[in-house]
Amino acid sequence: MKRIASFYLITLTLVGIGILAVLHLGASLPSPQLATELLHSASPKAPPAHTSALSAVVSGLAENANEPLSHLFVQLFVIIAASRLVGIVFARFGQPSVVGEMAAGILLGPSLFGLLAPSAFQFVFPVNSLGVLKLLSQVGVCLFMFVVGMELDAGHVRKKADVAVMVSHASIVIPYFLGVLLAYFLYTSLAQPGAGFTAFALFMGISMSITAFPMLARILQERGLTKTFLGSTAITCAAVDDVTAWSILAFVVAIARTTSVGASALNLLLVLGFIALMLWGVRLVLPRWLGTAELEREEPSKGALATVICVVVAAALCTEIIGIHALFGAFLAGAVMPETGGFRHKLSVRVENFSTVLLLPLFFAFTGLRTQIGLLNDVQGWLLCLGIIAVATVGKLGGSAIAARWSGMNWSESLQLGALMNTRGLMELIALNIGYDLGILSPRIFTMLVIMALATTMLTGPLLTLFGRKQSVLDDSHSPAAA
């Protein structure tokens, strides 16, 4: 042991002395002329030689803090911490935590953080860092939509197909019509300059008719309604609504991105061809690729996960190239995943935890950076925003409730179902961001629609409680004891 220690110390000493000697000798060498010129032309000037050690350290820390990677880590810390804290606060008031995360994204934007601490806001979210934030948020959305696709249960739809199709389609076409009608009055003043009326009207219709299937499922789970008649009907209707609404949105995006009727028709054919390939090609072949033994394993292997990720990425890439959006490919990839041995559930647990904790808050924050509540700086703007919320609620809740009542449900259950279908949440924000990126929605109408999405989602719980209480009162009044 002593021999080893001695050898170690001697080696370190000799090497240290050698390094110091070379450094001392090298200090007297003349500087390369060309290298010096390049250094002065490409880099900021070095600090003077007489700068104190403390100043040098502080300067170095400041430079390191301004590196892109440092900014990204600062953003991750701020966004995830704020999302978690605000989510806990909202949960205390009976709201789903994801609603708090949506609100946190708005609070981190120019509407609050940028207003109260502009210098800190500029440091955390400099303009040159938003490109990376946007890309990561889009990856998070794609992974989320992949999970949504896996959560769709075709069995539920088959069991209640008649009611589900009627209610879900009524909950789409009625608010869609109201959205298009509203667009007629808002186009001139609120559409993005250069956007055509058709694209604007179609996006306004979409914004009124979307239901957040994942959030609806979580609300039912938290309230213990999943296995009730109302819960199973709501899940089925939301599943049909999701597929229908996202299919419509895919076609709307395809139309909005093209400049001629012929190009639109070709894009729609490509979309239909891709859907057919996924449903009747990949869905049948994928279980054979993975193998039954792999599907029934307790935990998916790295090879299986790699195969699944390749399918998701390839599908997202195809839809992005076709001209709709990468999230549609990710959604379809989830819908064609094998169900054997609970494979979907095992995948969902792994992907959802990663995307919802790390990446989705980035999407909420990026949406919040685009949301400028300060643009609603007059009474007319706020009245218009309240009008949009009213139209969205009447169309979605009213359309769903009337269709449910027509199918044989009582008024209380019909209204509860309508309140659940009026949940928009994250799915609405995804659609709105697509419209914003396409140059269809102006910042002002984008802000109004984000507020509408948050408001209608927050109303779901209270309305569900209100209509459920009315049902309890009716049941008590018709009970034998009351008689």
LINFEN-V912264 format. One record per residue. RES is the residue in one letter. PHI is phi in radians with two decimals (NA if undefined). PSI is psi in whole degrees, 0 to 359 (999 if undefined). NEAR is the number of other C-alpha atoms within 8 Angstrom. Layout:
res=(RES;RES)
phi=(PHI;PHI)
psi=(PSI;PSI)
near=(NEAR;NEAR)
This chain:
res=(M;K;R;I;A;S;F;Y;L;I;T;L;T;L;V;G;I;G;I;L;A;V;L;H;L;G;A;S;L;P;S;P;Q;L;A;T;E;L;L;H;S;A;S;P;K;A;P;P;A;H;T;S;A;L;S;A;V;V;S;G;L;A;E;N;A;N;E;P;L;S;H;L;F;V;Q;L;F;V;I;I;A;A;S;R;L;V;G;I;V;F;A;R;F;G;Q;P;S;V;V;G;E;M;A;A;G;I;L;L;G;P;S;L;F;G;L;L;A;P;S;A;F;Q;F;V;F;P;V;N;S;L;G;V;L;K;L;L;S;Q;V;G;V;C;L;F;M;F;V;V;G;M;E;L;D;A;G;H;V;R;K;K;A;D;V;A;V;M;V;S;H;A;S;I;V;I;P;Y;F;L;G;V;L;L;A;Y;F;L;Y;T;S;L;A;Q;P;G;A;G;F;T;A;F;A;L;F;M;G;I;S;M;S;I;T;A;F;P;M;L;A;R;I;L;Q;E;R;G;L;T;K;T;F;L;G;S;T;A;I;T;C;A;A;V;D;D;V;T;A;W;S;I;L;A;F;V;V;A;I;A;R;T;T;S;V;G;A;S;A;L;N;L;L;L;V;L;G;F;I;A;L;M;L;W;G;V;R;L;V;L;P;R;W;L;G;T;A;E;L;E;R;E;E;P;S;K;G;A;L;A;T;V;I;C;V;V;V;A;A;A;L;C;T;E;I;I;G;I;H;A;L;F;G;A;F;L;A;G;A;V;M;P;E;T;G;G;F;R;H;K;L;S;V;R;V;E;N;F;S;T;V;L;L;L;P;L;F;F;A;F;T;G;L;R;T;Q;I;G;L;L;N;D;V;Q;G;W;L;L;C;L;G;I;I;A;V;A;T;V;G;K;L;G;G;S;A;I;A;A;R;W;S;G;M;N;W;S;E;S;L;Q;L;G;A;L;M;N;T;R;G;L;M;E;L;I;A;L;N;I;G;Y;D;L;G;I;L;S;P;R;I;F;T;M;L;V;I;M;A;L;A;T;T;M;L;T;G;P;L;L;T;L;F;G;R;K;Q;S;V;L;D;D;S;H;S;P;A;A;A)
phi=(NA;-1.15;-1.11;-1.15;-1.10;-1.11;-1.05;-1.10;-1.17;-1.09;-1.07;-1.05;-1.11;-1.11;-1.13;-1.07;-1.10;-1.09;-1.12;-1.08;-1.12;-1.12;-1.11;-1.13;-1.17;-1.21;-1.12;-1.57;-1.28;-1.23;-1.28;-1.12;-1.12;-1.15;-1.10;-1.15;-1.10;-1.11;-1.10;-1.24;-1.44;-1.84;-2.17;-1.15;-1.11;-1.25;-1.12;-1.01;-1.14;-1.54;-1.05;-1.21;-1.09;-1.12;-1.11;-1.13;-1.13;-1.07;-1.09;-1.13;-1.11;-1.12;-1.13;-1.13;-1.18;-1.57;-1.20;-0.96;-1.15;-1.08;-1.07;-1.09;-1.15;-1.07;-1.10;-1.03;-1.09;-1.11;-1.18;-1.16;-1.12;-1.13;-1.07;-1.15;-1.14;-1.17;-1.08;-1.13;-1.08;-1.13;-1.10;-1.09;-1.69;1.47;-1.72;-1.03;-1.06;-1.15;-1.16;-1.10;-1.15;-1.09;-1.12;-1.05;-1.05;-1.21;-1.13;-1.40;-1.53;-1.16;-1.18;-2.32;-1.01;-1.16;-1.41;-1.41;-2.39;-1.05;-1.16;-1.13;-1.08;-1.15;-1.25;-1.28;-2.15;-1.13;-1.02;-1.27;-1.73;-1.26;-1.10;-1.13;-1.07;-1.13;-1.09;-1.12;-1.14;-1.17;-1.06;-1.06;-1.12;-1.10;-1.12;-1.09;-1.17;-1.08;-1.15;-1.05;-1.06;-1.24;-1.39;-1.18;-1.99;-1.12;-1.08;-1.04;-1.14;-1.13;-1.23;-2.14;-1.05;-1.12;-1.15;-1.08;-1.14;-1.15;-1.17;-1.14;-1.26;-1.14;-1.30;-1.81;-1.20;-1.19;-1.13;-1.10;-1.07;-1.12;-1.15;-1.13;-1.11;-1.11;-1.07;-1.04;-1.55;-1.79;-0.99;-1.08;-1.67;-2.16;-1.30;-1.16;-0.92;1.72;-1.38;-1.35;-1.12;-1.03;-1.11;-1.10;-1.14;-1.14;-1.27;-1.11;-1.11;-1.07;-1.10;-1.48;-1.91;-1.40;-2.07;-1.53;-0.99;-1.09;-1.20;-1.03;-1.09;-1.22;-1.11;-1.10;-1.14;-1.13;-1.68;1.19;-1.86;-1.03;-1.66;-1.44;-1.07;-1.09;-1.13;-1.17;-1.15;-1.11;-1.06;-1.14;-1.09;-1.15;-1.12;-1.12;-1.04;-1.03;-1.08;-1.15;-1.13;-1.28;-1.18;-1.08;-1.09;-1.06;-1.19;-1.11;-1.13;-1.06;-1.23;-1.16;-1.52;-1.83;-1.96;-2.53;-1.12;-1.09;-1.14;-1.09;-1.10;-1.16;-1.08;-1.14;-1.13;-1.11;-1.09;-1.10;-1.09;-1.14;-1.05;-1.08;-1.07;-1.22;-1.35;-1.92;-2.06;-1.09;-1.06;-1.48;-1.47;-1.01;-1.05;-1.24;-1.04;-1.34;1.55;-1.07;-1.05;-1.19;-1.16;-1.66;-1.11;-1.13;-2.28;-1.06;-1.32;-1.10;-1.12;-1.14;-1.10;-1.10;-1.10;-1.11;-1.08;-1.10;-1.11;-1.09;-1.13;-1.12;-1.14;-1.11;-1.10;-1.07;-1.20;-1.16;-1.23;-1.04;2.03;-1.69;-2.62;-1.04;-1.15;-1.17;-1.13;-1.10;-1.08;-1.15;-1.07;-1.17;-1.18;-1.74;-1.13;-1.12;-1.79;-1.00;1.11;1.15;-1.06;-1.09;-1.09;-1.13;-1.21;-1.03;-1.03;-1.29;-1.30;-1.13;-1.05;-1.18;-1.25;-1.29;-1.46;-1.79;-1.64;-1.10;-0.99;-1.14;-1.16;-1.06;-1.14;-1.12;-1.12;-1.10;-1.15;-1.55;-1.56;-2.07;-1.10;-1.06;-1.20;-1.55;-1.76;-2.52;-1.10;-1.07;-1.09;-1.23;-1.12;-1.14;-1.09;-1.10;-1.11;-1.12;-1.07;-1.13;-1.10;-1.10;-1.24;-1.08;-1.14;-1.33;-1.17;-1.13;-1.08;-1.14;-1.14;-1.12;-1.14;-1.16;-1.13;-1.14;-1.39;2.07;-1.31;-1.29;-1.13;-1.11;-1.14;-1.10;-1.22;-1.11;-1.11;-1.10;-1.11;-1.18;-1.22;-1.39;-1.30;-1.90;0.96;-1.07;-1.04;-1.13;-1.09;-1.09;-1.10;-1.13;-1.14;-1.11;-1.09;-1.19;-1.11;-1.41;1.29;-1.78;-1.69;-1.33;-0.98;-1.21;-1.23;-1.05;-1.10;-1.06;-1.26;-1.13;-1.08;-1.06;-1.07;-1.19;-1.16;-1.15;-1.22;-1.19;-1.30;-1.00;-1.05;-1.04;-1.16;-1.10;-1.14;-1.09;-1.21;-1.18;-1.16;-1.10;-1.11;-1.12;-1.12;-1.13;-1.10;-1.16;-1.23;-1.76;-1.32;-1.05;-1.12;-1.18;-1.20)
psi=(319;322;320;315;319;315;319;313;318;316;311;318;311;317;318;315;319;317;315;321;315;319;320;316;321;336;335;357;145;146;142;127;313;317;323;317;317;321;318;330;334;341;156;155;142;151;151;154;334;5;140;160;320;317;322;319;315;317;319;320;320;318;318;324;336;2;146;319;320;316;319;317;321;316;316;314;311;315;312;318;315;318;317;314;312;325;320;318;315;322;325;332;16;11;149;142;331;334;320;323;323;316;322;322;319;320;330;352;193;345;330;297;313;334;318;323;75;323;314;322;316;328;316;320;63;151;322;354;353;336;314;318;320;315;315;321;324;321;317;318;319;316;321;315;330;317;320;317;322;334;347;130;106;333;319;317;318;324;325;38;318;308;316;314;317;310;313;320;327;324;354;309;323;306;331;315;317;324;317;319;319;324;329;324;341;345;309;322;338;350;154;133;130;346;138;156;322;311;318;314;319;323;325;322;317;317;334;338;359;143;138;92;312;319;321;317;321;323;316;320;316;330;3;31;3;319;5;169;316;316;314;323;317;317;316;314;319;324;314;318;316;309;315;312;319;332;317;316;322;317;322;317;318;320;318;331;353;162;358;162;318;317;322;316;320;319;318;323;320;319;313;320;319;317;316;318;318;316;322;2;288;320;326;328;328;317;327;321;314;321;146;319;320;320;329;2;153;322;133;140;169;325;317;317;321;319;316;314;321;320;315;312;317;318;317;319;318;313;328;319;321;327;11;251;150;329;333;320;318;320;314;324;321;322;336;4;142;148;354;133;25;29;322;315;318;323;317;317;317;316;319;317;318;314;319;329;320;312;321;320;330;323;317;317;318;321;319;326;335;343;117;91;336;341;337;70;18;166;321;320;316;323;321;320;316;323;320;318;318;315;317;318;314;315;312;306;314;315;317;316;317;317;321;319;322;330;353;354;151;170;322;312;323;318;323;318;320;320;321;319;341;359;121;306;219;323;322;317;323;313;319;320;326;314;324;315;329;358;31;318;129;162;325;310;329;316;316;317;327;316;319;316;317;317;314;327;319;334;341;308;306;319;322;318;317;310;328;324;322;323;319;320;318;319;319;323;336;4;157;326;320;325;999)
near=(4;5;6;7;8;8;8;8;8;8;8;8;8;8;8;8;8;8;8;8;8;8;8;8;8;7;6;6;6;4;6;6;6;6;8;9;8;8;8;9;6;6;6;5;5;4;6;5;4;4;8;6;6;6;8;10;8;8;8;8;8;8;8;8;8;8;8;7;6;10;13;10;8;9;10;10;8;8;13;12;8;10;14;9;8;13;15;10;9;13;11;7;6;7;11;11;11;7;14;16;15;14;10;15;19;16;11;14;15;14;13;10;12;14;8;6;8;9;7;8;12;10;7;9;10;9;6;5;11;10;7;7;11;11;8;11;14;9;9;14;14;13;12;13;13;16;13;12;14;14;9;8;8;6;6;11;13;7;6;10;9;6;11;13;10;9;14;13;10;11;16;13;9;12;17;14;9;13;17;12;9;9;11;8;7;9;11;6;5;10;13;10;5;6;10;7;7;6;12;14;14;11;11;13;14;14;12;13;15;13;14;15;11;7;9;13;10;9;10;11;9;7;6;7;10;9;7;7;6;9;11;11;11;11;12;12;14;14;12;12;14;12;8;9;12;9;8;9;11;11;11;11;11;13;12;9;9;9;8;6;7;6;9;12;8;8;12;11;8;9;11;8;8;9;9;9;9;12;10;8;9;10;12;9;8;10;11;8;6;10;8;9;6;10;14;10;8;4;5;12;7;6;6;10;9;8;9;8;8;8;9;13;9;9;13;15;10;10;16;11;7;9;10;13;11;13;12;13;16;17;14;13;14;15;11;12;10;10;7;9;7;9;12;12;8;10;9;10;8;8;11;11;8;9;13;11;9;10;14;13;16;17;15;13;15;13;12;15;12;9;14;13;8;6;7;9;8;6;7;6;9;10;8;8;12;8;8;11;11;8;11;14;11;10;14;17;16;11;15;17;15;9;11;13;11;7;7;6;9;7;8;10;12;14;13;13;14;14;13;12;16;13;13;14;13;8;10;14;11;9;11;13;9;8;11;12;7;9;10;14;14;12;11;10;10;12;13;10;12;12;9;12;12;13;9;13;12;10;9;12;10;8;10;11;8;8;12;11;8;9;10;8;8;8;8;8;8;8;8;5;4;7;6)
